Amino acid sequence: MPPMGGPMGRGYLTEEEKANKPKVTLPLLKRIFSYLWPYWKQLLIVLVCIIISSVLGLLPSVLTGRIIDEGLISRDLKMLIILILASLGVSFGSNLIQVAESYLNNWIAQHITFDLRNKMYGHLQKMSQGFFTSNNQGDIITRMTSDISGVERVISSTFTSILSNSITLICAVVIMYRENWILATVGVLVIPLFTIPTRLAGKTRWELTREAQECNDEINGILNETLSVSGQLLVKLFGKEKYEYNRYEKVNAKMIKLHIKESMAGRWFRVVINTFSSVGPMLIYLVGGILMMKYDANLSVGDITVLVALLGRMYGPVNSLLNMQVEWIRSMALFTRIFEYFDMPVDIENAPDAITPDKALGNVEFKNVQFSYTPERQILKDISFDLKSGNSIAIVGPSGSGKSTIINLIPRLYDVCGGEVTFDGINVKDLSLEFLRENIGIVSQETYLFNGTIRENLLYAKPDATEEELIEACKKANIYDFVKKQDKCLDAMVGNRGLKLSGGEKQRISIARILLKNPVLFIFDEATSSLDSISESKIQEAIDPIIHSRTSILIAHRLSTILAADEILVIKDGRIVERGVHSELVKAGGTYTQLYETQFGKLDDK
Ligand code: ATP
C-alpha cells in the first residue's frame, strides 16, 4: 500500500507560492551551504549512514527470494534458519543505523536553527525604530519562529529524505534488472499506476486541508479578538455576546463539515489506490509465471518474489521524490525569506569611530532640523533650539504637530533628514549609541511594563539597585504608597503589559524606573489621555522636582508642567511658531494663546 500521509498533503504549491517562486542562484546555494559547512563532519557521517541503511533496507527483500528457493523449495531447514536470521539481522542493523542517523540529523538541524535564530534576533535588535513601526509585528515574529522552524524541517527531513529515497530507488532498480530485465521493465512500467491515483488523492485532500486551514484561521481570529481583555470589554459593553456566539458557531459548523469531507475523501481514494497498487504485483506474477513456465527454466519462484517485494519497496520513495520539486521550492523560499531579513541594512548604528565622552552634561541643540518618516510628507521643518544643561524646555502644540518626533531624534530612534542634533556639542551621529542612550531617559506616552513584578520592571533600569534605592525611587515617583498596599509590595505582579495597574500607576512606575536609570537628560512625553485629577497631581508631584533640578524636555499638556519649564516652544505643522515664557506668549496672542484657551478656558475668565 503506498503511504497516504506525509508529503502527500503538502505536495502542491499554492497560487501565492507559485507567484513568489524564489530564484535559485549559485550565491543562494552557497549561502545556504555556509550554514551547513560548520557541521560538515556530522553531515558526512549522516551521508554514510543513509547509504548503508538504504542498501541494508533492501536486503531483506532480496533475501526473501533465497528463503523461498534455497530454504522452502529445497526443503533445507538449516539454510532456512540461517537466511531468516540473516534477514532479521540485516533489518535490525538497518533500523539501528537509522536511529543513529536521525539523532545526528536532528542534532545538526537544531544547531543550524540555533545559529539562525540567534543571528536573526541579534540583527532585529539592531534595527531602527522605523523598522518596527513600518513592519507588521506578526510578520516579524513569523520569521523568527515558523520560518526558522521550517528550516529545521528542511534540514532534518527534506534533504535526507531526497537522499535516502534516491539511493533506495536506484539500488532497487539495479537489483531488479540484475534479477530479470523483462520483469524489471514490467515493474518500472506499472509505477504510474499507483503514482497517478496517489497524486490525485493528494491534490483533493490538500485542497480540503487548505480550506480547513482558512476556516481555522478565521476561528482563531474570532477567538483572539473576542477573548482578549479589551475585546471582551467591547463585546460586553456593546452587548454583542449573542452575535459573537452565532458568528463563532457558524464557522465552527463549517469546520466540522470540512473535516468530515476531508477524511472521507481519503477513504474513497484509498479504495482506488489499493486496487491499483495490487495490479503491479499481479502483473509481475503473471508475466513471471508465463516466463518461468514457457521460456525461462532458470527463473525461480524466489526471483519473482524478490521482484514483487522490491516493487513494493519503491512506492514510498517514488511518491516522495515526486513531491521533491515542491519541497525544494518551499525550502528555497524559506531560506530566501530569512536571508531577506539578514540583508536589511541596519540604518542606525554606531559610526566606525564613534565617540564616548567621559562625562555627559546634557546640553542639546537642534540646528535647522528637517525630518520625514516617508518621502511624501515632511514632518519637521527647520527646527532649531538650544537646551542648556540644568534647564528645562516645554514643547507644546496641537496633536500631530511633531512633538514626539522631535524628542525621538535625540536618542537616535530616528535620524534627521537635514540639519543636525547635537548632544554636548557633538553631533549625535558621531556619539556612541550606548553613551547616548545611557544618558537620556524617556518616559513615553505609552508606558510599557513587562509581564513580571514591580521589582523586575524597576530593576530593568538598574539591575544592581539595592532595596533602599528601589524604595527611594518609588517614593520620589509618588508610587510608594501604592506599592506598600500590595500584598507582596515590590514583588506584586503587574500583569500582561502592566494591565493590572491603572494608567496613572503605570506612569508613576515608569517614572520610578527612569529615576533609577538616573540619566543626565530627562524627557517626558506627557500622555494626552486624561487621567483623573488625583492621578494627575500625583504624577505632577513626581515630575516637578525633576523639572526644577535636572535638564529636561517635556511634551506638555498640563498647565503646571508648562509653567514649570524655563522656556516654551510652540510647534505647529512641524515648525516652531512661537517661543518664550508663559507670560510673553500669552501676551503675544498667537497659537499659544489659542491652545491655552481651548485647553484651559478663555484667558479673560481666569
Ligand atoms: P500627539 O500630541 O498627538 O502625541 P505629536 O505632536 O507628538 O502628537 P508626532 O507623534 O510627532 O505628533 O507625529 C507627527 C506626525 O508624524 C503625525 O502626523 C503622525 O501621523 C506622523 N507619524 C508619527 N509616527 C510616524 C511613523 N512611524 N511613520 C509615519 N508617520 C508617523
Boltz pocket constraint, residues with backbone or C-beta under 6 A from the ligand:
constraints:
  - pocket:
      binder: B
      contacts: [[A, 130], [A, 133], [A, 134], [A, 373], [A, 374], [A, 379], [A, 397], [A, 398], [A, 399], [A, 400], [A, 401], [A, 402], [A, 403], [A, 404], [A, 405], [A, 406], [A, 528]]
      max_distance: 6.0
